[in-house]
Amino acid sequence: MSTATSRLGTPKRGSPGYGRAAVPKPTPFCSFLSDYGSTDEFVGVCKSVMLSLAPALRVIDVTHDVPAHDVKAGALTLVRAVQYLPEGGIVLAVVDPGVGTDRRLLGVEVPHGVLVGPDNGLLAPAVAMLGGATRVVSLTSTDYQLPSPGPTFAGRDVLAPAVGHLAAGVPLDDLGEEVDAAGLVPGLVSLPQHEESGAIAGEVWWVDHFGNCQLNIDPQELTAHGGIRGEPVEVRFRDQVRSARWVETYADAKPSELVLIVDSYGLTSLALDRQSAAEICGLHAGSGVTLVPPGSGEPGERDQ
């Protein structure tokens, strides 16, 4: 039985609910990441589909500038961001070079939310970061999809409607059939190699807007191999051997000095103060970089 309410939705004086504080319904959030860019209408159309189904939905644009078709870059971007996104929300991730093929589109339930996207390695690292999948549903129910003129825009026709329906309260199970969580395609995330000499062979995972080069090397690994904060570390990349001092802040770097710093995600990065280390050193995502802590390996001919 409904409770008598005023025009503003609060209980009227004398009604059973009068004097009790209303419990507001949580506002649904969707955090949206893609390689769609900002030139075409793709992002706006996907948002419109979601909001047409769930007008109260709030959409956070994580980024739409993931390099086109680069699933690994998308997975790394998502895993960096996902730990800071609203708890209990929905994540929509679209980097889908296999669009139109038989790759699966999934809704992955984690302890405090749902991730929606293609099953191509894009979601798996973030799922692991969030505590693992508690349920996985293949988005196969056409009742919750848009009619598709062609198979090349699954973001609009399958994934965005799934987010909208979830935000409107449709149970995840209604969107398709449950599948084995163990079957998620793993992310293609490279790990550093520890050489017998004590050198650590890694790679650039990410170049940010400022040209800082994040490496897939944990500072604890560097310390375990003899690295000391404040001291230089030999850095090898391409045909160069450089010295990079391990510093605390960008401002600790001297003019044009290559430094090693622990970035905001807890990984080592190569940087220059107010300059692009990527541009100066000729590095990009995927570039091989070897760190040689003091006393490890053969001394190189340093290019300061």
ABEGO torsion letter per residue (X at the ends): XBBBBBAAGBBBBGBAABGBBBBBBBBBBBBBBBAAEAABAAAAAAAAAAAAABAABBBBBABAABBBGBAAAAAAAAAAAAAABBBGBBBBBBBBAABGBABBBBBBBBAAEBBBEBBAGAAAAAAAAAGEBABBBBBABAAABBBBABAABAAAAAAAAAAAAAAAGBBAAAAEBBBBAAABBBBBBBBBBBBAAGBBBBBBABBBAAGBBBBABBAAAAAAAGBBBGBBBBBBBEABBBBBBBBABAAABBBGBBBBBBBAAGBBBBBBBGBBAAAAAGBBBGBBBBBBBBGBEBBBBBBX
